């Protein structure tokens, strides 16, 4: 098998798997389940490798000190890292247990068969089971990365459709999410926020503080961090409102409020050429002249705004500080990184902090979860011995989460006499995506958490250097998978942008693929070639070709016309050029009110071996829906006084009334490595919509979001 960092960092079998009490098999993972259904998939893998019913497999919540440290749940790595690690752990455990059974039963191991954990010898009919063999003890061995896996034909669960773990509790409305938690003696807390990042407390009304204290409200202040806590949640929320009205803020210079796209071009920046998907420390080559024999040269600029994670439920955390130890319950996607950052914030030993993951509102990326955990911890340390459940408000989530950066992409390409691309240039401009609270020099881990900049001993937000790995941050999917000669690829990390940013689903891939795949359609038109055929003409990868052909054939069969008043667009990418292949064909109509309606969508994807069929389809379709919302509606608005898009009216998202009819084709390549599918459809969706709008109306939309105003402006241009 290929190198797996999860196994390399956590080699012990006991890190991953235990034969538990009561006929259970306990599976641990360092990747948290945030809707990608990793817990469902690993249960299916373990059930097959150990020959037990999936109902016996318990997937426990991720917890520091007990679960393997797998870093952050991100980058579509859950299956490629955790899935593969757990599968090999189960294969190792099966071999180990069967060796024990052969000795216990005094039989040849080749005679043993397993049925739901019961081990029986065909030769003697004598039997035992996993739980008797394990004796409640640890395995005490390492995972064998080369442990033989069961043949694919023998798998009963992998590749089927299964109900997601925990879904029944969610559907029945049982307490499930972190926000539902209760503890004896628990306090409810709220933070009093300033108008914007640069505001600081000038004064607080002492009379209000005295009245709140007389009503049993605890006020916690550390510099310009201000919060309240009370036994009753409603009274805590009302106290926060009253205290907010009594605070006088020094607003400083406010937020810079110039045009963000002008800033992307005018601000200082670090510029690097990108070669084979990774930046290199070298001068950026200037754009060359079109090659000799070029019959056409096209240029276009594409843009995306700041965008939110826009979790439907605001972030939250529970914290308790007692006897010098801190326990936090969080929906963070990186609990070990978060523990290190909080330990450094408070000058505590990491082992004195325990973080347990609990489900929160869905989010792919770095939303407010880590910040809420620190907020809860600050309040809990000020009020030791009491559990503190701290919830952000909707306004806080919209105004204070770290956003996905705005970006601008300049593309230029030339066609030769055969209608093939002869030269390609792509430059991407944007801020960093790399602000998760990883520790490093100069307390950079704590400095990435929001409230550390407001404490009495504040930390300045870090200035990040360019990410240099392949397909990371701004340059993710900047290098297309197509066979293109004479590629000039450049990333520009822009300094001094106005808003706080970090990881948002697919990082730069959403904008880069939108630009590449929109431009491919413009080039196809210039070459006089069908868009799908133009892509195939420039793509030799057989698995990439297969998904393009499958999606195009499903929604646009050869010779079939699009219904009148509608248009179809296609787009394709392979996420990070190493993960899942995905092609999206979107059929749209545009109303008289200039609203884009998503009518039908075909998605074809190859994500390697399929484990959880329903989960894979849900990931692909969910990625389309989220990206469609970004593409049609979403843009963070702000002025000098702060963020102005603080609710669902000022930051609208896609509604159920505009979700397309899906046809999803899962290309099954057999036992190929897991590729990771969670972010595969984000970029292709934006371009497929743009290309479909052009097919329907003749309008090229190059700046996201495609609101009715944007459509009308394009019509008048």
C-alpha positions in Angstrom: 0.0 0.0 0.0 1.0 3.6 -0.4 2.5 5.5 2.5 -0.2 6.5 5.0 0.7 9.3 7.5 -2.1 8.2 9.8 -0.6 4.7 10.2 2.9 6.0 10.3 2.1 8.4 13.2 -0.2 5.8 15.0 1.2 2.4 14.3 -0.3 0.4 17.2 -3.3 -1.7 16.5 -4.8 -0.7 19.8 -4.8 2.9 18.6 -7.5 1.9 16.1 -9.3 -1.2 17.2 -10.5 -3.1 20.2 -12.5 -6.2 20.8 -14.9 -4.6 23.2 -17.3 -5.8 25.9 -20.7 -7.3 25.2 -19.8 -8.7 21.8 -18.8 -5.3 20.3 -15.9 -4.2 18.1 -14.7 -0.7 19.0 -13.2 1.5 16.3 -11.3 4.7 17.0 -10.5 7.4 14.4 -8.7 10.7 14.5 -10.9 12.0 11.7 -14.2 13.5 13.0 -17.5 12.8 11.4 -18.8 16.1 10.0 -21.4 14.7 7.6 -18.9 12.9 5.3 -20.1 9.7 7.0 -16.6 8.4 7.8 -18.0 6.6 10.8 -20.4 4.7 8.6 -17.7 3.8 6.1 -15.2 2.6 8.6 -17.8 0.4 10.3 -18.5 -1.2 6.9 -14.8 -1.8 6.3 -14.3 -3.3 9.7 -17.5 -5.5 9.5 -16.2 -7.0 6.2 -12.6 -7.6 7.3 -13.6 -9.1 10.6 -16.7 -10.9 9.3 -19.0 -9.4 11.9 -22.4 -7.7 11.6 -22.0 -3.9 11.2 -24.3 -3.5 14.2 -21.5 -4.9 16.4 -19.1 -2.1 15.3 -19.0 0.9 17.6 -17.4 4.0 16.2 -16.5 6.1 19.2 -16.3 9.9 19.3 -12.8 11.3 18.7 -11.0 12.4 21.8 -7.5 13.6 22.6 -5.4 11.1 24.4 -7.6 8.2 23.3 -8.0 8.5 19.6 -5.2 8.4 17.1 -3.8 11.9 16.2 -4.7 12.3 12.5 -4.3 16.1 12.4 -7.3 17.8 10.8 -10.3 16.3 9.1 -9.8 18.1 5.7 -8.6 17.8 2.2 -10.8 14.8 1.3 -8.4 12.6 3.3 -10.9 10.7 5.5 -11.0 7.6 3.4 -7.5 7.7 2.0 -6.0 7.9 5.5 -8.5 6.7 8.1 -10.4 4.3 5.9 -7.2 2.6 4.7 -5.7 2.6 8.2 -8.8 1.1 9.8 -9.1 -1.5 7.1 -5.5 -2.6 7.6 -6.0 -2.6 11.3 -9.0 -4.9 11.0 -7.1 -7.2 8.6 -4.3 -7.4 11.1 -6.7 -8.1 13.9 -8.4 -10.9 12.0 -5.1 -12.6 11.2 -4.0 -12.3 14.8 -7.3 -13.6 16.2 -7.4 -16.5 13.8 -3.8 -17.5 14.8 -5.0 -17.5 18.4 -8.0 -19.5 17.5 -6.0 -22.1 15.6 -3.8 -22.6 18.7 -6.8 -22.7 21.1 -8.7 -25.2 19.0 -5.5 -27.1 17.9 -6.4 -27.0 14.2 -4.9 -25.8 11.0 -5.7 -22.1 10.5 -6.8 -22.9 6.9 -9.8 -24.8 8.3 -11.2 -21.8 10.2 -14.3 -19.9 9.2 -15.8 -16.8 10.8 -19.5 -16.0 11.1 -20.3 -12.8 13.0 -17.3 -13.1 15.2 -17.7 -16.8 15.9 -14.7 -18.8 14.7 -15.3 -22.5 13.8 -13.1 -25.2 12.3 -14.5 -27.2 9.4 -12.3 -30.1 10.4 -13.6 -30.5 14.0 -16.7 -28.3 14.3 -15.1 -26.9 17.5 -15.6 -23.2 17.9 -14.7 -20.0 19.8 -15.2 -16.3 19.2 -13.3 -13.1 19.1 -14.3 -12.0 22.5 -13.2 -15.2 24.2 -9.9 -15.1 22.2 -9.3 -11.4 23.1 -9.9 -11.9 26.8 -10.6 -8.2 27.2 -6.9 -7.4 26.7 -5.1 -5.1 24.2 -3.6 -6.6 21.1 -0.2 -5.2 21.9 1.0 -5.4 18.3 1.4 -2.9 15.4 -0.8 -2.7 12.4 0.7 -4.5 9.4 0.3 -2.2 6.4 0.7 -5.2 4.2 -1.9 -7.4 6.0 -3.8 -9.3 3.3 -7.3 -8.0 2.7 -10.3 -10.1 2.0 -11.0 -10.5 -1.8 -13.5 -8.1 -3.1 -15.9 -10.9 -4.1 -16.1 -11.9 -0.4 -17.2 -8.5 0.8 -20.8 -8.3 2.0 -21.1 -4.7 3.1 -18.5 -2.6 1.3 -20.0 -1.1 -1.9 -23.6 -1.2 -0.7 -25.9 1.6 0.4 -26.2 2.0 4.1 -28.0 4.4 6.5 -25.7 6.9 8.1 -24.7 6.3 11.7 -26.7 8.6 14.0 -29.2 9.4 11.4 -32.1 7.9 13.3 -31.4 10.0 16.3 -31.2 13.1 14.2 -34.5 12.3 12.3 -36.3 11.5 15.6 -35.1 14.8 17.2 -33.2 13.1 20.0 -30.4 15.1 21.7 -27.4 14.6 19.4 -25.6 17.9 18.8 -23.2 19.7 21.1 -25.8 22.5 21.5 -28.2 20.0 23.1 -25.7 19.1 25.9 -26.6 19.6 29.6 -24.5 19.0 32.7 -25.4 19.5 36.4 -24.6 23.0 37.5 -24.0 24.2 33.9 -23.7 27.8 33.1 -24.8 29.3 29.7 -22.4 31.9 28.3 -22.5 34.6 25.6 -19.7 36.8 24.3 -20.2 40.6 23.8 -18.5 41.4 20.5 -17.0 44.6 19.2 -18.2 46.2 15.9 -15.2 44.8 14.0 -11.7 43.3 14.3 -10.0 46.6 15.1 -12.4 47.9 17.8 -11.3 47.8 21.5 -13.2 48.6 24.8 -12.9 52.2 25.8 -15.2 51.9 28.8 -17.9 49.6 30.4 -20.8 50.9 32.3 -20.1 49.9 36.0 -23.7 50.4 37.0 -24.8 47.8 34.5 -22.2 45.4 35.7 -23.4 45.9 39.3 -27.0 45.3 38.4 -26.1 42.1 36.4 -24.1 40.8 39.3 -27.0 41.3 41.7 -29.1 39.2 39.3 -26.7 36.3 39.4 -25.0 37.1 36.1 -21.2 36.4 36.0 -19.3 38.9 33.9 -15.9 37.8 32.5 -13.5 40.4 31.2 -9.9 40.0 29.9 -8.8 43.1 28.1 -11.4 43.7 25.4 -12.8 40.1 25.6 -16.1 40.4 27.4 -18.6 37.7 28.2 -21.4 36.9 30.5 -22.7 33.6 32.1 -25.8 32.6 33.9 -27.6 29.4 34.9 -30.5 30.2 32.6 -29.7 30.5 28.9 -32.4 33.2 28.1 -31.1 35.4 31.0 -27.6 35.0 29.7 -28.6 36.1 26.3 -30.5 39.1 27.6 -27.6 40.0 29.9 -25.2 40.0 26.9 -27.6 42.4 25.1 -27.8 44.8 28.1 -24.0 44.7 28.6 -23.4 45.3 24.9 -25.5 48.5 25.1 -23.3 49.7 28.0 -19.9 49.3 26.3 -18.2 52.2 24.6 -15.8 51.0 21.8 -12.8 52.7 20.4 -13.3 51.9 16.7 -9.8 52.9 15.6 -9.6 53.3 11.8 -12.4 50.7 11.1 -12.2 48.2 8.3 -10.6 49.0 5.0 -13.6 49.2 2.7 -12.1 49.7 -0.8 -12.9 47.5 -3.8 -11.6 44.0 -2.9 -10.7 43.2 -6.5 -8.7 46.4 -6.8 -6.9 45.4 -3.6 -6.0 42.0 -5.0 -4.1 43.7 -7.8 -2.8 46.8 -6.0 -1.6 45.4 -2.6 1.8 44.0 -1.8 2.0 40.3 -2.7 4.3 37.3 -2.8 4.4 36.0 -6.4 5.7 32.5 -7.3 5.6 30.3 -10.4 3.8 27.0 -10.0 5.4 23.9 -11.6 3.9 20.5 -11.5 1.3 21.7 -9.0 3.7 23.3 -6.5 5.2 26.8 -6.1 8.9 27.3 -6.5 11.3 30.0 -5.3 12.1 31.5 -8.6 11.3 34.7 -10.6 7.9 34.8 -12.2 8.3 34.5 -16.0 6.6 37.3 -17.9 3.8 36.4 -20.3 5.2 35.5 -23.6 3.9 36.3 -27.1 1.4 33.9 -28.7 3.3 31.0 -30.3 4.0 31.0 -34.0 1.0 29.7 -36.0 -1.5 30.6 -33.3 -4.9 31.1 -34.9 -6.6 32.7 -31.9 -5.5 34.0 -28.5 -8.2 34.5 -25.8 -7.9 36.3 -22.4 -10.4 36.4 -19.6 -10.6 37.4 -15.9 -12.7 35.5 -13.4 -13.5 36.5 -9.8 -15.0 35.2 -6.6 -15.9 37.3 -3.5 -15.3 36.5 0.2 -17.7 33.7 1.1 -18.8 32.1 4.4 -19.1 28.6 5.6 -22.6 29.8 6.6 -23.3 26.9 9.0 -27.0 26.6 9.5 -26.4 26.3 13.3 -24.0 28.7 15.0 -20.8 27.4 16.6 -20.7 26.3 20.2 -18.5 24.6 22.8 -18.6 23.4 26.4 -15.7 23.8 28.7 -15.0 23.0 32.4 -11.9 24.0 34.4 -11.4 22.0 37.6 -8.3 21.2 39.6 -6.0 22.7 37.1 -7.4 20.6 34.2 -9.5 21.8 31.3 -12.1 19.7 29.5 -13.6 21.0 26.2 -16.3 19.5 24.1 -16.1 20.9 20.6 -17.1 20.4 17.0 -13.6 21.3 15.8 -12.2 19.4 12.8 -8.7 19.3 14.4 -8.9 18.6 18.1 -5.2 17.9 18.6 -4.2 21.1 16.9 -6.8 23.0 18.9 -5.5 21.4 22.1 -2.0 22.6 21.4 -3.1 26.1 20.6 -5.3 26.5 23.7 -2.5 25.0 25.9 -0.1 27.6 24.6 -2.7 30.3 25.1 -3.0 29.5 28.8 0.5 28.3 29.3 -0.8 24.8 30.2 0.6 21.4 29.5 -1.3 19.8 26.6 -1.9 16.7 28.7 -3.9 18.9 31.2 -6.4 19.6 28.4 -8.9 17.1 27.1 -10.9 17.8 24.0 -13.8 15.6 23.0 -15.5 16.0 19.6 -19.2 16.2 19.4 -21.3 16.9 16.3 -22.2 20.5 15.6 -23.7 22.3 12.6 -22.3 21.0 9.3 -19.2 22.7 8.1 -16.4 21.8 5.6 -13.6 24.0 6.5 -12.5 26.3 9.4 -15.6 28.0 10.7 -16.1 29.4 14.2 -15.9 26.0 16.1 -12.2 26.5 17.2 -12.9 30.1 18.2 -16.0 29.1 20.3 -13.9 26.5 22.1 -11.4 29.1 23.2 -14.2 31.5 24.2 -15.8 28.8 26.4 -12.4 27.9 27.9 -11.7 31.6 28.8 -15.0 31.8 30.6 -14.6 28.4 32.3 -11.2 29.3 33.6 -12.7 32.4 35.2 -15.5 30.4 36.7 -13.8 27.1 37.8 -15.8 24.1 38.8 -18.8 24.9 36.6 -19.4 23.5 33.1 -19.9 26.4 30.7 -21.9 25.9 27.4 -21.1 28.8 25.2 -23.1 29.4 22.0 -22.4 31.9 19.3 -25.4 33.8 17.9 -26.3 33.8 14.2 -24.9 37.4 14.0 -21.6 36.2 15.5 -21.3 33.3 13.2 -21.8 35.5 10.1 -19.7 38.3 11.3 -16.8 36.6 13.0 -16.1 33.2 11.4 -13.0 33.1 9.2 -14.1 33.4 5.6 -12.9 31.9 2.3 -10.7 34.5 0.6 -11.8 36.5 -2.4 -9.8 35.5 -5.5 -9.1 36.8 -9.0 -7.8 34.6 -11.9 -6.3 35.9 -15.2 -6.3 33.3 -18.0 -4.8 33.5 -21.5 -4.5 30.8 -24.1 -3.7 30.3 -27.8 -5.1 27.8 -30.3 -3.2 26.3 -33.1 -4.4 25.5 -36.6 -5.9 22.2 -35.4 -8.0 23.9 -32.8 -5.7 22.6 -30.0 -4.4 24.6 -27.1 -0.8 25.7 -28.0 -0.1 27.9 -24.9 -1.7 28.4 -21.5 -1.2 31.1 -18.8 -3.1 31.2 -15.5 -2.4 33.6 -12.6 -4.4 33.4 -9.3 -4.5 36.2 -6.7 -5.8 35.7 -3.2 -5.2 35.8 0.6 -4.2 32.7 2.6 -6.4 29.7 3.3 -4.0 28.4 5.9 -5.2 29.9 9.3 -6.2 26.8 11.2 -4.7 26.9 14.7 -1.6 24.9 14.1 1.2 25.6 16.5 4.5 27.1 15.4 7.0 29.8 16.2 6.0 33.1 17.8 2.8 31.6 19.3 1.3 31.4 15.8 -1.2 28.7 16.9 -2.9 30.9 19.5 -2.6 33.9 17.2 -4.9 32.2 14.7 -7.7 32.0 17.2 -10.0 35.0 17.2 -10.2 36.0 20.9 -6.5 36.1 21.5 -6.3 39.4 19.7 -8.7 40.9 22.3 -7.1 39.7 25.5 -5.3 42.0 27.9 -2.1 40.5 26.5 -3.2 40.4 22.9 -1.6 38.5 20.0 -1.4 40.1 16.6 -2.9 38.1 13.7 -0.1 36.3 12.0 1.2 37.2 8.5 1.3 33.9 6.7 3.9 32.9 4.2 2.9 31.2 0.9 1.9 27.5 1.2 4.6 25.6 -0.8 3.1 22.1 -1.1 1.5 20.7 -4.2 -2.1 21.9 -4.7 -2.4 23.8 -1.4 -4.3 27.0 -0.7 -4.5 29.5 -3.5 -2.9 27.2 -6.1 -5.1 24.2 -5.4 -6.1 22.9 -8.9 -4.4 25.9 -10.5 -2.5 23.4 -12.7 -5.1 21.7 -14.9 -5.1 17.9 -15.5 -5.3 18.5 -19.3 -2.3 17.8 -21.5 -1.3 21.4 -22.2 2.0 22.5 -23.7 3.8 25.7 -22.6 2.0 26.2 -19.3 2.7 29.4 -17.3 1.2 29.1 -13.9 1.5 31.8 -11.1 0.2 32.2 -7.6 0.0 35.6 -5.9 -0.4 35.7 -2.1 -1.8 39.1 -1.5 -1.1 41.0 1.7 -3.2 43.5 3.6 -6.6 42.3 2.7 -9.4 43.5 4.9 -11.2 40.3 6.3 -10.1 37.4 8.4 -9.8 34.2 6.3 -9.0 30.6 6.5 -9.9 27.2 5.0 -13.2 26.9 3.2 -14.2 23.7 1.4 -11.9 23.0 -1.5 -9.7 26.0 -0.8 -8.6 27.6 -4.1 -9.9 24.8 -6.2 -13.4 26.2 -6.4 -12.2 29.4 -8.0 -9.4 27.9 -10.1 -11.6 25.2 -11.6 -14.4 27.7 -12.2 -11.9 29.8 -14.1 -10.3 26.9 -16.0 -13.5 25.2 -17.0 -15.2 28.4 -18.0 -12.2 29.3 -20.1 -12.2 25.8 -21.7 -15.7 26.5 -22.9 -14.7 29.8 -24.4 -11.8 28.1 -26.1 -14.0 25.3 -27.4 -16.3 27.9 -29.0 -13.4 29.6 -30.6 -12.2 26.3 -32.0 -15.7 25.4 -33.2 -15.7 22.2 -31.2 -18.3 20.7 -28.8 -17.3 21.5 -25.2 -17.2 17.9 -24.1 -15.2 16.8 -27.2 -12.8 19.8 -26.7 -12.0 18.6 -23.2 -11.5 15.0 -24.3 -9.2 16.2 -27.1 -6.9 17.6 -24.4 -7.2 14.8 -21.8 -5.3 11.5 -22.0 -6.1 10.3 -18.5 -8.6 7.4 -19.1 -10.4 7.7 -15.8 -10.9 11.4 -16.4 -12.2 10.7 -19.9 -14.6 8.2 -18.5 -16.4 10.6 -16.1 -16.7 13.3 -18.8 -18.2 10.8 -21.2 -20.6 9.4 -18.6 -21.9 12.7 -17.4 -22.3 14.1 -20.9 -24.1 11.0 -22.2 -26.4 10.9 -19.2 -27.7 14.5 -19.6 -26.9 15.2 -23.2 -27.1 12.0 -25.3 -25.7 12.2 -28.7 -28.1 14.0 -31.1 -30.5 15.1 -28.3 -31.4 18.8 -28.2 -31.7 20.8 -25.0 -35.3 21.8 -24.2 -36.2 25.3 -25.5 -35.3 28.1 -23.1 -32.6 26.0 -21.4 -28.9 25.6 -21.7 -26.5 22.9 -20.6 -22.9 23.3 -19.5 -20.2 20.8 -18.6 -17.1 21.1 -16.4 -14.5 18.6 -15.1 -11.6 18.4 -12.7 -9.6 15.9 -10.6 -9.4 17.4 -7.2 -5.8 18.3 -6.4 -4.9 16.2 -9.5 -4.6 13.2 -7.1 -8.1 12.7 -5.6 -11.5 12.0 -7.1 -12.4 12.7 -10.7 -15.7 14.5 -11.2 -17.6 15.8 -14.2 -20.8 17.9 -13.7 -23.3 18.7 -16.4 -25.9 21.3 -15.4 -29.1 22.2 -17.2 -30.4 25.7 -16.4 -33.1 28.2 -17.4 -33.1 32.0 -16.8 -36.3 33.6 -15.9 -37.6 37.0 -17.1 -36.5 38.3 -13.7 -33.0 37.2 -14.5 -33.0 34.4 -11.9 -31.0 31.3 -12.8 -33.0 28.1 -12.2 -31.1 24.8 -11.8 -33.3 22.3 -13.6 -31.2 19.1 -13.9 -27.7 18.0 -13.0 -25.7 14.9 -14.0 -22.7 14.1 -11.8 -20.2 11.4 -12.8 -17.4 10.6 -10.4 -14.6 8.1 -9.8 -13.4 8.2 -6.2 -11.6 4.8 -6.2 -13.1 1.8 -4.5 -16.6 2.5 -3.4 -17.3 1.7 0.3 -20.5 3.6 1.3 -22.4 4.0 -1.9 -25.1 6.3 -0.5 -22.5 8.3 1.4 -20.4 8.9 -1.7 -23.5 10.0 -3.7 -24.4 12.3 -0.9 -21.0 13.9 -0.8 -21.0 14.5 -4.5 -24.5 15.9 -4.6 -24.0 18.0 -1.4 -20.9 19.5 -2.9 -22.9 20.5 -6.0 -25.6 22.1 -3.8 -23.1 24.1 -1.7 -21.1 25.2 -4.7 -24.3 26.2 -6.5 -25.2 28.4 -3.5 -21.8 30.1 -3.6 -22.2 30.6 -7.3 -25.7 32.0 -7.4 -26.0 33.9 -4.1 -23.1 34.2 -1.7 -20.9 37.2 -1.0 -19.7 38.7 2.3 -20.6 42.4 2.5 -18.8 44.9 4.7 -18.0 48.6 5.2 -15.7 50.6 7.5 -18.0 49.8 10.4 -17.8 46.0 10.1 -19.5 43.1 8.4 -22.9 44.0 7.2 -24.1 40.5 6.0 -25.1 39.3 9.4 -28.2 37.2 8.7 -29.9 35.1 6.0 -31.5 38.1 4.3 -28.2 40.0 3.9 -26.3 36.7 3.1 -28.8 34.6 1.2 -28.1 31.0 0.4 -29.7 28.5 -2.1 -33.2 27.4 -1.2 -34.8 24.0 -1.6 -36.9 25.5 -4.4 -33.8 25.7 -6.6 -32.1 22.3 -6.1 -31.8 20.5 -9.4 -33.0 17.0 -10.2 -29.9 14.8 -9.8 -28.6 11.9 -11.9 -25.5 10.6 -10.2 -23.2 8.1 -11.8 -20.7 6.4 -9.5 -17.9 4.9 -11.7 -16.7 1.8 -9.9 -13.1 1.1 -10.8 -12.9 -2.0 -8.6 -10.3 -2.3 -5.9 -8.4 0.8 -6.6 -7.1 3.1 -3.8 -9.6 5.4 -2.1 -9.3 8.9 -3.7 -11.4 11.2 -1.5 -14.6 12.7 -2.9 -15.7 15.4 -0.4 -14.5 18.4 -2.5 -14.5 16.9 -6.0 -17.6 18.7 -7.3 -17.2 22.2 -5.9 -15.2 23.7 -8.8 -16.9 21.9 -11.7 -20.3 23.0 -10.4 -19.5 26.8 -10.7 -18.2 26.4 -14.2 -21.0 24.1 -15.3 -23.5 26.7 -14.2 -21.6 29.5 -16.0 -21.3 27.5 -19.2 -25.0 26.5 -19.0 -26.1 30.2 -18.6 -24.0 31.0 -21.7 -25.7 28.2 -23.7 -29.1 29.5 -22.6 -28.6 33.2 -23.0 -25.3 34.0 -24.7 -24.1 35.8 -21.6 -20.6 35.1 -20.1 -20.7 35.4 -16.4 -17.2 35.7 -14.9 -17.7 37.2 -11.5 -19.4 35.2 -8.8 -22.2 35.4 -7.5 -24.5 35.2 -10.5 -27.3 37.2 -9.0 -30.1 38.7 -11.1 -28.3 42.0 -11.0 -25.2 40.3 -12.3 -27.2 38.7 -15.1 -28.8 42.0 -16.1 -25.5 43.8 -16.0 -24.0 41.2 -18.3 -26.9 41.7 -20.7 -26.4 45.4 -20.8 -22.6 45.2 -21.2 
